[in-house]
Amino acid sequence: MSEMRRMLSYVRRAVDEYNMIENGDRIAVGVSGGKDSLTLLEVLSEMRIFYPKKYEIVAITVDMGFEGVDYSEIKEFCRRIGVEYIIEKTEIAKIIFDIRKEPNPCSLCAKMRRGSLHSAAQAAGCNKVALGHHFDDAVETFMMNLFFEGRLGCFSPKSYLSNRKLGLIRPMIYATEKDVKYFIGKRRLPIFVNPCPEDHATEREKMKNLLSELERNNKGVKHRIFNAMCKGEIDGWKLK
């Protein structure tokens, strides 16, 4: 259980430092079926047992409409940990790949998936949405904004969508991708392969590879970038 204790320490630190959870929250966990979202789901489920502020969680998967995707193992996993599971059916894949034939589909796809997730969270009576972004995602996003848009920016650890009346929280910001992979290896969660044809062919994947190379030659560079984001208080990040 050492892997659970370690991940719980990262998540609780983020939740406490950014005041992500309040008494009575009903939190929708966005579950894609990948390692990050399933890790977040299990850790938030476990944290319900002892966290002083009482909250509920609901797992929501946005089904993009790809054929042959089976969510039965995730459904069974949610049953075992006592979490309601909702599959939000959409035709996002058809719209993007068949109707619009988008040459660069990732941005529009992300926007549509977010919209569907937020709508499903509202329909389920949730006041917050939890996303599985971790430490490496934050550094990659910051560097992508710098390299490709020429600006200093990142997603926020905690934000509020006033038009939806939904809070957005990212409780895994202190956990590295290596931590998540170790956790998944020990817990054997029901991960499935992303059916999207654009998977691993994105600008983010290129940035991930670049940062890995930089880290090999300059040990600790990702943590220095992360600390610079926090010192600069970029988009709500703070140095603790």
Secondary structure in CASP SS format (residue, H / E / C, confidence):
PFRMAT SS
TARGET T0000
AUTHOR 0000-0000-0000
METHOD secondary structure of the structure
MODEL  1
M C 1.00
S H 1.00
E H 1.00
M H 1.00
R H 1.00
R H 1.00
M H 1.00
L H 1.00
S H 1.00
Y H 1.00
V H 1.00
R H 1.00
R H 1.00
A H 1.00
V H 1.00
D H 1.00
E H 1.00
Y C 1.00
N C 1.00
M C 1.00
I C 1.00
E C 1.00
N C 1.00
G C 1.00
D E 1.00
R E 1.00
I E 1.00
A E 1.00
V E 1.00
G E 1.00
V C 1.00
S C 1.00
G C 1.00
G C 1.00
K H 1.00
D H 1.00
S H 1.00
L H 1.00
T H 1.00
L H 1.00
L H 1.00
E H 1.00
V H 1.00
L H 1.00
S H 1.00
E H 1.00
M H 1.00
R C 1.00
I C 1.00
F C 1.00
Y C 1.00
P C 1.00
K C 1.00
K C 1.00
Y E 1.00
E E 1.00
I E 1.00
V E 1.00
A E 1.00
I E 1.00
T E 1.00
V E 1.00
D E 1.00
M C 1.00
G C 1.00
F C 1.00
E C 1.00
G C 1.00
V C 1.00
D C 1.00
Y C 1.00
S H 1.00
E H 1.00
I H 1.00
K H 1.00
E H 1.00
F H 1.00
C H 1.00
R H 1.00
R H 1.00
I H 1.00
G C 1.00
V C 1.00
E E 1.00
Y E 1.00
I E 1.00
I E 1.00
E E 1.00
K E 1.00
T C 1.00
E C 1.00
I H 1.00
A H 1.00
K H 1.00
I H 1.00
I H 1.00
F H 1.00
D H 1.00
I H 1.00
R C 1.00
K C 1.00
E C 1.00
P C 1.00
N C 1.00
P C 1.00
C H 1.00
S H 1.00
L H 1.00
C H 1.00
A H 1.00
K H 1.00
M H 1.00
R H 1.00
R H 1.00
G H 1.00
S H 1.00
L H 1.00
H H 1.00
S H 1.00
A H 1.00
A H 1.00
Q H 1.00
A H 1.00
A C 1.00
G C 1.00
C C 1.00
N C 1.00
K E 1.00
V E 1.00
A E 1.00
L C 1.00
G C 1.00
H C 1.00
H C 1.00
F H 1.00
D H 1.00
D H 1.00
A H 1.00
V H 1.00
E H 1.00
T H 1.00
F H 1.00
M H 1.00
M H 1.00
N H 1.00
L H 1.00
F H 1.00
F H 1.00
E H 1.00
G C 1.00
R C 1.00
L C 1.00
G C 1.00
C C 1.00
F C 1.00
S C 1.00
P C 1.00
K E 1.00
S E 1.00
Y E 1.00
L E 1.00
S C 1.00
N C 1.00
R C 1.00
K C 1.00
L E 1.00
G E 1.00
L E 1.00
I E 1.00
R C 1.00
P C 1.00
M C 1.00
I C 1.00
Y C 1.00
A C 1.00
T C 1.00
E H 1.00
K H 1.00
D H 1.00
V H 1.00
K H 1.00
Y H 1.00
F H 1.00
I H 1.00
G H 1.00
K H 1.00
R H 1.00
R C 1.00
L C 1.00
P C 1.00
I C 1.00
F C 1.00
V C 1.00
N C 1.00
P C 1.00
C C 1.00
P C 1.00
E C 1.00
D C 1.00
H C 1.00
A C 1.00
T C 1.00
E H 1.00
R H 1.00
E H 1.00
K H 1.00
M H 1.00
K H 1.00
N H 1.00
L H 1.00
L H 1.00
S H 1.00
E H 1.00
L H 1.00
E H 1.00
R H 1.00
N H 1.00
N C 1.00
K C 1.00
G C 1.00
V H 1.00
K H 1.00
H H 1.00
R H 1.00
I H 1.00
F H 1.00
N H 1.00
A H 1.00
M H 1.00
C H 1.00
K H 1.00
G C 1.00
E C 1.00
I H 1.00
D H 1.00
G H 1.00
W C 1.00
K C 1.00
L C 1.00
K C 1.00
END
